[in-house]
């Protein structure tokens, strides 16, 4: 992060905190009611709240996944982030990417992938 880089939006901090705490309710509260997750690494678009919740439980809660931010850039309402995932999955850690699109202080679109 450079000195001129905008600070990370609170909703992204809340997302990371909820994710690492495996707090399903707090995680879901970071998304708008019409949010979509485009999950490149599993080849799926998650378009309902039930699908988003199931994804979080399957890949984060059940695999004890923790996410550490490596770096990010922010431009307008789009935050691009590199992260390190650690958990109970093959290899135990892997680098991933997120692109958060925000609206009204909630996540409306999240594109996620693995490097």
C-alpha positions in Angstrom: 0.0 0.0 0.0 1.4 3.4 -1.0 1.1 6.5 1.1 -1.5 7.8 -1.4 -3.5 4.6 -1.4 -7.0 5.1 0.0 -7.7 3.2 3.2 -9.5 -0.1 2.9 -13.3 0.3 3.2 -14.8 -0.9 6.5 -17.0 -3.5 4.8 -13.8 -5.2 3.5 -12.3 -5.3 7.0 -15.7 -6.7 8.2 -15.6 -9.3 5.5 -12.1 -10.4 6.4 -12.8 -10.5 10.1 -16.1 -12.5 9.6 -14.4 -14.9 7.2 -11.5 -15.6 9.6 -13.9 -16.0 12.6 -16.0 -18.3 10.5 -19.0 -16.2 11.5 -21.6 -17.0 8.9 -24.1 -14.2 9.9 -21.4 -11.5 10.0 -20.0 -12.8 6.6 -23.4 -12.6 5.0 -24.1 -9.1 6.4 -21.2 -7.8 4.2 -23.1 -8.6 1.0 -26.0 -6.7 -0.6 -29.2 -8.7 -1.1 -28.4 -8.9 -4.8 -24.7 -9.9 -4.5 -23.0 -12.3 -6.8 -19.8 -14.2 -6.2 -18.0 -15.1 -9.4 -15.8 -18.0 -8.2 -13.3 -18.7 -11.0 -11.4 -21.5 -9.1 -14.6 -23.6 -8.9 -16.1 -22.4 -12.1 -19.3 -21.1 -10.6 -21.3 -17.9 -10.2 -23.1 -17.8 -6.9 -26.2 -15.8 -7.4 -28.3 -16.3 -4.3 -27.8 -15.7 -0.6 -28.2 -19.5 0.0 -25.5 -20.3 -2.6 -23.1 -17.7 -1.1 -23.7 -19.0 2.4 -23.2 -22.6 1.3 -19.9 -21.6 -0.5 -18.6 -19.9 2.7 -19.5 -22.9 4.9 -18.0 -25.4 2.4 -14.7 -23.7 1.6 -14.0 -21.6 4.7 -15.8 -23.0 7.7 -15.4 -26.7 7.0 -11.8 -26.3 5.7 -10.8 -24.1 8.6 -9.6 -21.5 6.1 -7.9 -18.3 7.3 -7.3 -15.4 4.9 -4.4 -13.0 5.2 -4.2 -9.9 3.0 -1.0 -9.6 1.0 -1.7 -6.4 -0.9 -4.5 -4.4 -2.3 -5.4 -1.5 -4.6 -8.5 0.6 -4.5 -10.0 2.7 -7.2 -13.5 4.2 -6.7 -15.7 1.3 -5.4 -13.4 -1.5 -6.7 -10.8 -3.2 -4.5 -8.4 -5.6 -6.0 -6.6 -7.8 -3.4 -4.0 -10.6 -3.2 -4.5 -12.9 -0.3 -2.9 -16.0 1.3 -5.4 -18.8 2.2 -4.3 -21.2 4.9 -6.4 -24.1 6.0 -7.2 -27.8 6.0 -7.1 -28.3 2.3 -4.4 -30.0 0.0 -1.2 -28.0 0.2 -2.3 -26.2 3.4 -1.8 -22.7 1.8 -2.4 -21.0 -1.6 -2.4 -17.5 -3.0 -5.7 -16.1 -4.2 -7.1 -13.0 -5.7 -10.3 -11.0 -4.8 -12.0 -8.2 -6.7 -14.6 -6.5 -4.5 -17.2 -4.2 -6.2 -18.9 -2.1 -3.6 -22.2 -0.2 -3.5 -23.8 1.5 -0.5 -21.1 0.1 1.8 -21.9 -3.5 0.9 -20.3 -6.0 -1.5 -22.4 -6.4 -4.7 -19.9 -8.5 -6.7 -16.9 -10.5 -5.6 -14.7 -12.2 -8.2 -12.4 -14.7 -6.6 -9.7 -16.9 -8.0 -6.5 -18.8 -7.2 -3.1 -17.9 -8.6 
